[in-house]
Amino acid sequence: MKYESQKIAQNFYTFAVVLFLVQTVVGIIAAIQFIWPDVLILNFNIIRTLHINALVVWLLAGLMGATYYVVPEESQSELWSVPLAHFQFWATVAAVGLVILGYVWMGLNPQANSPIFGINPLSEGREYIEAPRWADWLIALSVILFLVNNVMTMFKTKHWTGIQGTLVGGLVFLTLMYLPGMFYTKSMVKDQFWWWWVIHLWVEGAWEVIAGALLAFMLMKVTNAPRAVLEKWMYIEVGFVLFTGILGTGHHYYWIGTPGYWLWVGGIFSSLEPVPLLLMVWDAFRTTRENRVVSNKLGLFLATAHAIFNFVGAGLWGVIHTLPQVNKWTHGTQITTAHGHLAFYGAYVLLVVAMIYITLPHIRGVTEYNQSRGYRSFWWMTVSMVFIVLTITGAGMVQTYMERLLGLDYVTVKGTYNLWFWIFRVLFGFGFLYGVGLFVLDYFRLGREPVTVASARFAEKAA
Amino acid sequence: MSNKGARNLFIFGSIFFFLIFLALTFDTMKQIDARSPEITEAVNEGKQAWHKYDCIGCHTIFGNGSYFAPDLTKVTRDKPAGYLKAFLVNPRKTNPNSAMPVLGITPSEAEKLVAFLDWTSRVDTNGWPPEPVLAAMRKAQTGGIAVYQKHGCASCHIIGGVGGTSGPDLSKAGARHPNPDWHVSHLKNPAGTVQGSAMPAYEHLTDDEMKLLSEYLISLK
């Protein structure tokens, strides 16, 4: 670590890691509710809201932490304002805490969400962006403070680099794309149309741009590869992400009451969305091959794993059901759930985990650390997630065939034919929880325990 | 390609595709209202109740949502409005197989929710959800089965594993009620024959249809 103010990243990482654990625990509860809906006093909708909101918040917190690390290093300067960063951190934690309490309260008393001055005080009742309108403004304010701090840091030295430019560009795009989710429309069709601007242009637009920039940063950091080569490929990757991803939004406009030309636009452009993700995988391997000096083996391993599972989860698992001819039968089934799980895990969970393993040793001031727990946690999480995704994919195939093709009732298929898939998913969920537990433990121990001989030898060899 | 060239390709290419996206959005916004029925005050209030109770936290609509409970886009096409209103207020009393909890939905909110769901069911969704292949094939039946299909009984009842779960399974209806007259009087006045039934009356069936359908039902053993 070159600059003292980069330490602020650690606050965000800690918040992210704790929420990751919360997300996994409520995820297992949600999985159990598929078998036993009344297992808890809180209904499935509240548990699922917690599961997906914790995910979004912890990934955003992780990306913010990563940005607070990357921008000073790229700008070659201390952060513009450390107190502002601390304020932004604690304000975010407080706002998120209030929103979570609101969800739980609503779960205990649904009537508490009755509108006050036309605004639902506890939940907007819109998937992923459930946070009520007052919280929307706090979230927007927090992100704007965060952006101002980083952009002012860049202006201090005006030492522009492609990585930080692309990173901040992705973050500005992310902020702007939160706004289409902040107004009410009477038409459910328009509601869903603008809602997809937020959801799709985040995860298949802005977030992938951020991922491209951070991948370039990580590869440079652990292999010492030349910046010019990495940045050129980064531009090409994130360029193709947006060329395909923006119009790829059309694959959400097939069946919601929008005109038929979206079947063509969405089908063609979203089919091309895996291309830039494959390019990122190739980029990771090429960089590793051409620059054999690896300073952080686990870090490089995780960065490459992120690229691979981004391609498999977001790319392949998406493209299989993106053509309108296929999607007509699979839309709204568990196939989508399977895609969602592997895409978020590969594209963003592993991205933040990799960023943590690459930057945290520098923040804690160590050059070597015990890597074995990190590998074990990776394998527990990844193998479990792959099997979770396979069980949900199986459930989705059965559902598509029996409900959509044959016409059996939704409830029959869910309760009878898919029962064993739900049971296996819970079991693999516990495997995933074990992996997350190891990761959280490792996060708090990294650099704070004596280095074992094996790990030290690794580091020596690399040096 | 130089780095500057790659950067310009990224920036100007992205702006180019975003402008196309904006143009399509503009055109779509002009067309949406013509593809959906008129939004009355009841439909809008129903939509607000939809958000208030976070229905999307379990259900899907237009195929988007939580995949935990049935899709509701076309629910009013398949289920009688009276059943839906009773169900929303007290789900498990209306259908003991249901997993839906009592959320405190008032009868007036239920009425508006049904108006909202009736609105979504009439939106032009480019043919989604498609009619299941088997259901389409079964239409070519004759006799009591044809009457059963014609009046959409399978939307709520199961026979031989196929059908909806809102009403009781009829696979052994003949064993439970072997008398055809019982079925006729039940079809004409369900709540008068089975206490607490949320099934709508089917008194508009012709005498021939009544006869065929009740004979079909008693044959199920």
Interface residues (C-beta under 8 A of the other chain):
Chain A: Q33 F34 P37 D38 N43 F44 N45 I46 R48 T49 M106 P110 Q111 N113 S114 P115 N120 S123 E124 G125 R126 E127 E130 G162 T166 K186 S187 M188 V189 K190 D191 Q192 F193 A228 E231 K232 Y235 I236 V238 G239 L242 F243 I246 L247 T249 G250 H252 Y253 Y254 W255 I256 G257 T258 P259 G260 Y261 W262 L263 V265 K328 W329 H331 G332 T333 Q334 T336 T337 E403 R404 L405 L406 G407 L408 D409 Y410 V411 T412
Chain B: M1 S2 N3 A6 R7 L9 F10 G13 S14 F17 F18 I20 F21 L24 T25 D27 T28 M29 Q31 I32 D33 R35 S36 I39 V43 N44 K47 Q48 W50 H51 K52 Y53 D54 C55 I56 G57 C58 T60 I61 F62 G63 N64 G65 S66 Y67 F68 A69 P70 D71 N97 A99 P101 L103 G104 F116 W119 T120 V123 D124 T125 N126 G127 W128 P129 P130 E131 P132 V133 L134 A135 A154 I158 G161 V162 G163 G164 T165
